[in-house]
Amino acid sequence: MKKYLLVLFALGLGLIPIMNGKNSTSPKNQYQIKGTVYNQWHSPLADVEIQIFGTKRKTKTNSKGQFTIMSADSCVALKATKENYLSKSVISACSGSEVTINLANDPKNPPVEVEAEEEKEDIMLDMSVSPAYKVKPSNRGRAMQKRMMPYNNASGAGFPIRTEPNTNWNTEDYGLITENRFLKPLDNPLSTFSIDVDAAAYSNIRRFINNGQKPPKDAVRIEELVNYFEYQHSQPKGDDPFAVDMEMANCPWAPDHKLLAISLQGKKIPYDNLPASNLVFLIDVSGSMSNANKLPLLKSSFKLLTDQLREKDRVSIVVYAGAAGVVLKPTPGNQKQAIKGALDKLEAGGSTAGGAGIQLAYKLARENFKEGGNNRVILATDGDFNVGESSDAGLVRLIEKERESGVFLTVLGFGMGNYKDNKMQELSGKGNGNHAYIDNISEAKKVLINEFGGTMFAIAKDVKLQLEFNPSKVAGYRLIGYENRMLNKEDFNDDKKDAGELGSGHTVTALYEIIPAGTESEFLADVDDLKYQNNKIEKSSSKEWLTLKLRYKKPDGDKSQLITTTFDQKANNLEKTSDNFRWAAAVAEFGLLLRESPFKQEAKYSQAIQLARSAKGEDKNGYRHEFIRMLEVMQDMDSPITAEK
């Protein structure tokens, strides 16, 4: 009796905490991370090991495939492993919402399945269905399917098996990237390129890593990884639409080299002051868009964009499948229910006449053109065009012709398996536009809400940079990324040559790796002296590393304006640089590692992680936190983590 009285007394004094959903014996600020693991047939998987990256914390799933693991952080990265299955990484698993993890069979060592004697269900046969589709067979059905495999061939012999879409049939396309090499200023004094504000490569490689896969090398465009993030630079002063900032320090992955960061900060125009918009949503509703991460996600994304529109804005909707048609005539932006209602009615089916859709969308944009306004076609697709004009070259010529009308282009990519990244790049680059890849609704929010002005409103077009390096200071230089944005030196002064666009509030960063004069390098090969010209270094007292020239046009202008500046500062120690510099360097190092670049030198994930952590800053939207998790995931893929967090 005394024991119970003591307990009641302690409760009354508050000495024993009352349970409120958390384990009272757990350390302070512990979070429960919950989830379920399934196999490729969506059956629960038991005994799957779940580990929190960077820690020794592990647990296993129960007979229903469920798990709970405690964490000091509300969001963590997880790794799921089980013998005979491919490991899977999840970048962001958070308390308060359950995560679903699907493990695929290891093709080199698949799980052994024992046929149940009491199971009599056989596989369903259908002579009218292609062998590319199948239902989930029972154990007995799988055994029967295996016995029938010699008869189920491409020639049509035997009985075709109805299947689910074969996810191993990957037809994604990426343009070949040949990395920029080191050049000598004596031989190549000028480096000329177009800016690139696209960030599609980042969200696309995140999709691969989140699915436990290393992304294809050519999917990794380093400049797009760097430019995915927001950087804190001073707003421009005067009439120019952007400010130029340069910073140099020792290169993290090549201590004998220098790393130069060149940043453009676009002027941020207040939302209420942005010009009226004439937008045409050009939506792919072909059969390939039926998956949940395609048309359904697309519709949700456009609804987010619709919520940003004002009464003075106008929206039209054009769709295309086997043919193209208008489903919403120009409608004021404040009539949100009408716009969303038109989106809700869209369904996927048929082939893909993308060329016809592009022509119709531009025609509608021209007919409703707003002088001094924002006239833009927003193309949303997986890029898999197959009816009418569908070749890359033909579509590029079509876009180049249409851009003369003054209508800009934004390309939003969706889906996986048949995603045509190379086509998206070509179209957005030639259409005075930008390209984003939407892999989830959070990315849609980033692109269409958080960066609304930068995505939708150009403040400068045809922005080109040309750097002249001083050979008395620079033995060699290499532009990191921008391979598909390189220009001939003559293109810089040619106002007819197309280049990139800069949106309201956008930042653009370019990184150069520099070999200082007097530094020996395996990347700089000697050639014979020239016979007809002098290729000797002239002694100079100049402290300038380079001269930077920049050209741009106003969004509705045809004549470019020139900005010229020089850089003569000493290189800082890396730890004394700005957060902007160290963060961009960490992201670039990540890109070099993903590409297995011949120029990665001493790059390593642990170094990039340390650099990123030192430059994380405020990170109000969590994008930098997520990037650090991606670094940890990729480090774990290369070598298992054993150290305590």
Beta strands, then each sheet from edge to edge (+ up, - down):
strand 1: 31-38
strand 2: 49-52
strand 3: 58-60
strand 4: 66-71
strand 5: 75-81
strand 6: 88-94
strand 7: 99-102
strand 8: 190-194
strand 9: 242-251
strand 10: 254-266
strand 11: 277-284
strand 12: 314-320
strand 13: 324-332
strand 14: 374-381
strand 15: 408-414
strand 16: 433-438
strand 17: 458-469
strand 18: 474-480
strand 19: 500-503
strand 20: 507-516
strand 21: 546-553
strand 22: 561-567
sheet 1: 4+ 1- 7-
sheet 2: 3+ 2- 5+ 6-
sheet 3: 8+ 17- 19+
sheet 4: 8+ 17- 21+ 22-
sheet 5: 9+ 10- 20+ 18-
sheet 6: 13+ 12- 11- 14- 15- 16-
end
